[in-house]
Amino acid sequence: MSSKPVVTALELDALLAKPNPGGLKVDKYFPMRLWIIVVVSALWFIRLTVFTNEAAKELFTNPAVRDYMMPALYFRAWVLFAFVAAGIWSYANSKYHAITFGLLLVASVFNLIFDLSIFYAERLTVQDPKTTVFILVRVILSYMLYVSMRNSYRIPKGRDKWNIFLPFQKT
């Protein structure tokens, strides 16, 4: 058997993104989606690193479980930081957008399912609007990652890549 890869990274990146039929316009909302993902992730990172004890108190009523899960919450914050940093690096350097956003999507969905079964199991027994809104925000962020993966070849070029007000500018 040959040890050559069947698909190169560039081919995989092209397969994950939507096909570009030539006249496709730039996705003006790409920078806005990216900034929303980064800001929400940064706020969650700060909450889980600086206020780990308060987050654990909200999630777990049993003090023994809370003490056991606090390092896991702290570790998840740093994993979140690493994944978002990889996404920003990929976006800034224009390398493997679709692969990176696809991996972020898979990680986001996997973590949401994991969180629902482990971290939020106790919170889901009591109907709480705060928990419902938080889960809805996580689903919306996962959808944003999906759209970003599919539109990865429509990323704006140059300075427009970081312009959050791009959708409001006239073309």
Buried (B, 14 or more C-beta within 10 A) or exposed (E): EEEEEEEEEEEBBBEBBBEEEEEEEBBBBBBBBBEBBBEBBEEBBEBBBEEBEEBBEBBBEEEEEBEEBBEEBBEBBEEBBEBBEBBBEBBEEEEBBBBBBBBBBEBBBEBBEEBBEEBBEBBBEEEEEEBEEBBEEBEEBBEBBBBBBBBBBBBBEEEBBEBEEBEEEEE
